[in-house]
């Protein structure tokens, strides 16, 4: 993602509704949610939700897929990774250990969780 794309992504996230939508979809993972469910969970109207989803999609942070007569939105994992990489790639002048837990947590983004054997 180039610098203009980074600015666009950060601008998209710089709004309370869009930030809540993005975090909801990050938690939900690649399966995403239909727009109507997103509106219900975030507590805003469908028209407002549609506007915010378009902004996040345009910024490369979400992807939309048709599911019958609905549109499902999910986090664009690659777009999110590119944003996080840009923000942290030069952390602490190449010494990420100085950034502590925040940097370590960012490195674990979207890694599958290990399941306990039963």
ZISULSUL-V778154 format. One record per residue. N is the residue number from 1. PHI is phi in whole degrees, 0 to 359 (none if undefined). OMEGA is omega as a letter, one per 30 degrees, with the letter a starting at -180 (999 if undefined). D_FIRST is the distance of its C-alpha to the first C-alpha in whole Angstrom. Layout:
[[N	PHI	OMEGA	D_FIRST] [N	PHI	OMEGA	D_FIRST]]
This chain:
[[1	none	l	0] [2	280	a	4] [3	300	l	7] [4	298	l	8] [5	294	l	6] [6	297	l	6] [7	299	l	10] [8	297	l	10] [9	295	l	10] [10	295	l	12] [11	296	l	14] [12	296	a	15] [13	280	a	16] [14	275	l	18] [15	215	a	21] [16	305	a	23] [17	296	a	24] [18	293	l	20] [19	296	l	20] [20	296	l	23] [21	297	a	21] [22	299	a	18] [23	297	l	20] [24	300	a	23] [25	287	l	20] [26	296	l	19] [27	298	a	23] [28	290	l	24] [29	85	a	21] [30	295	a	20] [31	287	l	23] [32	64	a	23] [33	213	l	25] [34	291	a	27] [35	305	a	26] [36	298	l	30] [37	292	l	30] [38	299	l	26] [39	302	l	28] [40	298	a	31] [41	290	a	30] [42	272	l	28] [43	83	l	31] [44	231	a	30] [45	291	a	31] [46	300	a	30] [47	294	l	29] [48	299	a	27] [49	300	l	25] [50	302	l	24] [51	300	a	23] [52	292	l	21] [53	297	l	20] [54	297	l	19] [55	296	l	17] [56	292	l	15] [57	294	l	14] [58	299	a	13] [59	277	l	10] [60	80	a	9] [61	259	l	11] [62	230	l	14] [63	229	a	16] [64	246	l	19] [65	225	l	22] [66	281	l	25] [67	229	a	28] [68	68	l	31] [69	267	l	32] [70	254	l	29] [71	247	l	25] [72	263	l	24] [73	244	l	21] [74	219	l	19] [75	297	l	16] [76	273	a	13] [77	301	a	13] [78	295	l	10] [79	298	l	8] [80	294	l	10] [81	298	l	10] [82	297	l	6] [83	296	l	7] [84	297	l	11] [85	298	l	10] [86	301	a	8] [87	288	a	11] [88	241	a	14] [89	297	l	13] [90	247	a	15] [91	305	l	18] [92	55	l	21] [93	54	l	21] [94	82	l	20] [95	240	a	23] [96	299	l	21] [97	298	l	25] [98	287	a	25] [99	279	l	23] [100	68	a	25] [101	298	a	25] [102	299	a	22] [103	292	l	20] [104	297	l	22] [105	295	l	21] [106	296	l	17] [107	291	a	18] [108	263	a	20] [109	302	l	17] [110	62	l	18] [111	277	a	21] [112	296	l	24] [113	284	l	27] [114	281	l	30] [115	267	l	33] [116	287	l	36] [117	283	l	39] [118	244	999	42]]
